[in-house]
Amino acid sequence: MTENIVWHDHKVSREARNQLCGHKSCVLWYTGLSGSGKSTIANAVDELLHKRSVHTYVLDGDNIRHGLNGDLAFSDKDRVENIRRVGEVAKLFVDSGLIVTTAFISPFRADRKLARKLFEQGEFVEVFIDTPLEVCEQRDPKGLYKKARAGKIPHFTGIDSEYEAPDGAELIVETDGRSVIDCAHQVVAYLAENGYLDTNK
């Protein structure tokens, strides 16, 4: 299908874009149960980075399903395709020199590993938002767990569809009993300590 398509190399390299932006590009791949705090923490991190003049963009799970992935449902097959597309889009953002955030449940280890393989060493930062299921159910900001328990939402992660916790995440953020801003500062500290940010900003 791609036999007549030739990859076009750009004259402006990723390294040149990173230099222009003043920081190293990467993807912050947030994963965790629904209600764990992925999007909330991701947006708090994005705000902190923006204040440091870091070039960023957030790819949110719900927002992506309103457009690019609007044709996908929530079967295991569609979840795999959802993450595949997001990985490819994130790769483009990283190539452009940005720190891009993806906030998706991305429940399967195999899919996250496939996404990781799209990136160069150090460009994929898996951030596990580690929140117990019972805490997520207590929060239930969208009322999804209640509907899932009532059988109104099939294939719901954590209820009748498995969530496979990461076995090698770069960063584990435990949210129970901690504030959003505290969790966000943990992520930013990781980026600073591992050479992604200009620590003078």
Secondary structure as GFF3:
##gff-version 3
##sequence-region A 1 201
A	DSSP	alpha_helix	14	21	.	.	.	ID=ss1
A	DSSP	beta_strand	26	31	.	.	.	ID=ss2
A	DSSP	alpha_helix	38	51	.	.	.	ID=ss3
A	DSSP	beta_strand	56	60	.	.	.	ID=ss4
A	DSSP	alpha_helix	61	65	.	.	.	ID=ss5
A	DSSP	alpha_helix	76	95	.	.	.	ID=ss6
A	DSSP	beta_strand	99	103	.	.	.	ID=ss7
A	DSSP	alpha_helix	109	116	.	.	.	ID=ss8
A	DSSP	beta_strand	124	130	.	.	.	ID=ss9
A	DSSP	alpha_helix	133	139	.	.	.	ID=ss10
A	DSSP	alpha_helix	144	149	.	.	.	ID=ss11
A	DSSP	beta_strand	171	174	.	.	.	ID=ss12
A	DSSP	alpha_helix	180	193	.	.	.	ID=ss13
###
